[in-house]
Amino acid sequence: MVNINVDLVQSLMKEQFPEWSNLEIKPVENGGHDNRTFHLGEYMSVRLPSGDGYVSQVEKEHRWLPVLSKHLSLPISKPLAKGKPNKDYPYPWSIYKWLEGETVTHENIVDINQFARELGEFLVELQSIDASEGPFGGIHNYYRGCPLTEFKFNEWALSSLDTLGNLVDRERCLKIWDRALSTKWMNEPVWIHGDVAPGNLLVTNGRLSAVIDFGVMAVGDPAADLAMAWTFFEDKSRDIFLNTIGLDKDTEDRARGWALWKALTTCVWEPKESEAVKKAKKVIEILVNE
């Protein structure tokens, strides 16, 4: 595994973008797993894939983000330049415009109902963009946008339920999961972000101000993008989010399946007392008690 650090980024900048090599480079707090992210001066960032499985995201973002941005009312990640592999780093990498804002939390939102509506409106815009030439979901984006019957989703969900045993309500979880598997997206594929989560949503003055990290974007079933209804929103704000997007009940049921799958596997794969597991248990509780 490549050691991705400030020294490596400085070396790459001096070799390939000397005009920016005098700018300060420092790691971004919570800079990501798929990619390592660094500040480049005040107005740019550098993102480097952390492994082979994330390399395809570079070309995809450079190809499609400029297209999508023309149709969206909020700023999204904007690639400025693409770096090349060299003897020290084996993958293509990117320089982006730095987008101002704080990662969203429940504490830095002025009005969660308003935020739910704003995020829903953004996703409606995204889904409305012509997707006829976009990349279908698959291995490049961990099958976001694909049916939950594909890949190992069912295998992992059932295995997680077995592992968790009496820690979760198996009967109700299976009811949610079986319902999600029983439906499929019957319309034309639409654009999806693929990872609609707090870490990829920025707020300024308490309002949604930008959406970042489109590495797992694709075209397909939008259900995965709705999972935040249960992983972040509650009660009224959940209803506002889903009603703003305005998709059918089958899609909402598949979104429940995505939220449940993520929560179950998090409970099994993450350290037992981690914050991620605590949040996942809360999501499961919300889902089975709806």
N, C-alpha and C positions, 0 to 999 in steps of 0.2 A: 504494500500500500504506500502511495506517495505521501510524504509529509508536506502538507499544504500549509505554509506559514508566510509571514510577512517577507522573509528573505526570498522565498521563491517568487512571490508576486513582484517584488522589486526587481529581481533578475529578469523576469519575463517582460516587465515594462521597459527596462533599459534596452533590451534586445529588440523588441518589436514595436514599442510606442515611445520612443525617446522624447517626443514632444511633451509627454505627460509624466516622464520619469522623475521629475523633481517634486511632484505632488506627494503629500503625506499619505502613507498607507497604514491602515490600522484595522484590526478585525471588527466585524459587525457583531454586536452582542446578539446571542442566539442566531448565529449566522447560517443555520440550516444543516441538514444531514446530506441530502442528495448533492448539494453544492456547498462549497465554502465561500462565504461572501466577505468582502473587505471594502472599507471606505477608500475611495481614491480622491483625495482632496475633499472639497465641500460639496461638489455637485455630481460626482460619479461614484460608481461602485464596480468592483471586479468580482465575477462569479466563476468558480472553477469546479467542474464535476469531480466528485470524490471517488468515483469508480467507473468501471466500464458500463454499468447499467444505466448511467445517467448521461452518457455522451450524446445520445440522439436528441436530448432536450435542447442542446445548443443550436443545432441547425433549424429545428422546428420553431424555436422562439424567434430566431433571426428572420425566418421565412414568413411567419404568420402574425407576429405582434404588430408590425407596422400596418398590416391589412386590417386587423381587428380594431386598432386604436382609432381609425377614421370613423368608426360607427358607434363609438362609445362616448358617453358624456363625462365619464370619470377618467382620470389618468390611469394608465396601466404601465407595466414595465416597458422601457424603451431601450432596445439595444443600440449602442453607438458604434461598436467595433467588435470584430471577432479575432481572437488570437489563435495562434497555431501551436501544435505540439512541438516540443524540442527535446533535447537530450535529458533535460531535468524533469519535464512534465509531459506525459504521453497523450494528452487529450486537447481538443479545441476548447477554447474558453471565451468569455465575453466581458465586455465593458458596457455598463448600462448607465443611463441617466439616473441620478439619485432622486428618489421621490420622498418629499417631506411628509412627516406624519408619525404618529405613534401606533404601534401594534395595538389592535383593539382589545379592550378588557371591559368587563361590566362596570368598572369604576370610571373609565374615561369617556363614557358615552353620556351625552346630555339627556337623551330620551331614547330608551331602548326600542320603543314602538316606532319611532321615527327611523332609527337605524335599521330595523327590520324591513321597513318599507323601502328605504334607500337601497339596501342590498338586494331585495327582491326586484326592484326596478332595474338594477344593473344586470341581473341575470336574465331578465326578460329581453333587454337590449342585446346581450350576448347571444341568446338563443335565436334572435331575429336576424342575425347576420347570415348571409348566404354561406351555406356549409357544403355546397356541392363538390368542392375540390379539397376539402379539409381531410386530415388524416384520421382514419377510423381508430377507435380504441383498440389496444392490443398490448403486446409485451412492452412497447415503448412507454406506456403510461400506466402499467400495472392493471390494465383492463378496465379502467374507468370508462364509462359509457357503454360497456358491454353487458350482456345479461349476467345475472348472478349465478346462472347455471354453468357459466364458462369458468375456465381456470380451476382453481382449487378452493373457491369461496365456500361451497357447500361442505367439502371435506374439512376445512379449517373450522367452520362454524360448529359443525357437529362434534368435532374433536374437542373444541374449546368447551362446549357444554358438558361433555364427558369429564373433562379435567376439573371443571368448576363444581360439578356435582350439586350439592345442596346449597351452595353459595348463591345460586340464582334460581329463579322460578322457571325450571326447564319447560314445563308444559306451556306456559304463556310465551316463552321465547320461541319455542318451536312453532306455535301458532303464527307469530309475527313472521318468522323465517319462511315457513311453508307458503304463506300468503305472498310474500315477496317473490318467491320462486315461481309462483303460478301465473304471473303476469309478465308481459313484455311490451316494450315500446313499439307501437304500431304505426307511428308517423315517420316522416322523413328524419334522418339524423340532424341533430342541431349541435351547435358549438357548446362545449362544456369547459369549465375551468379545470375541473378534476380534483381540486384540493381547496375547496371553499372552507377555510378554517381561520380562526382568529389570527394566526401567525402570518397570514397572507392578506390581511385587511388592515388598511391604515386609516386612522381618524385624525382630523385636525379640528380643534375647538369642539370636540365632541361629536363631529359629523363624519360620516364615511367620506374619505377624500381620495383614496386610490386603492387599486387592487394589484397585487404583485405575484410573482412566482407562478408563471403559466407553464412550468416544465411538463406537467402531466395533462395538458390540454389535449382535446381530441374532438371528433364529432361522433355523435351517437345518442344514447339514452341520457336525458338530463337528470335522472333520479339521484345520482351520486352527489350532485351539487345542492340537493335539497336536504341532505342529512344534517346540516347545521340547525335545522328546525328543532332537533332534539339534543344536539350537542352543545348548543349555546343559548337558544331562545327558550322561553317558558310561557305557557298559558297564552295570554293575549298577544304577546309579541310573536309567538309561534304561529298563531292564526293569521296575523297580519302578514308575516313573511310568506306563508303558503298561499294565502288569498291573493297577494300581490302578484306572485308568479302565475297563479291561475291554471295549474295543470290538473289533470284528472286524478281521481282517487287511486287508480292502479299505480300511477307514477309515485304518488305519495306513499303508497304501501311498499313499493320497491325502495324508496328513500328510507323508510323505516328499517328495511332489511339492511341497507348499507350502514346505517347508524348502529344497528345491533351487531353486525359482523365486526365492525371496527372496535366496538366496545368489548365484545367477547374476546377477540384476539389480543387486545391490549391487556386485558386482565390476566391472560395466560402468558404473554410474551414479555411483559414489562416487570420490573421488580415489584414485589407484592405490595409494598407500602408507598410506592411512588405517587406523586401527584397525578400522573396520567391514569393510574389505576383507580384512584379515588374518583376522578372525574368520570371514568368509564363506568364504574359501578352506579354512579348517579344517573348516567344516561340509560342504563339498563332498567333501573328503577322507574324512570319516567316512562319508558316505552311499555313496560309490562303493566303499568298502572293507568294508562290512558283510558 
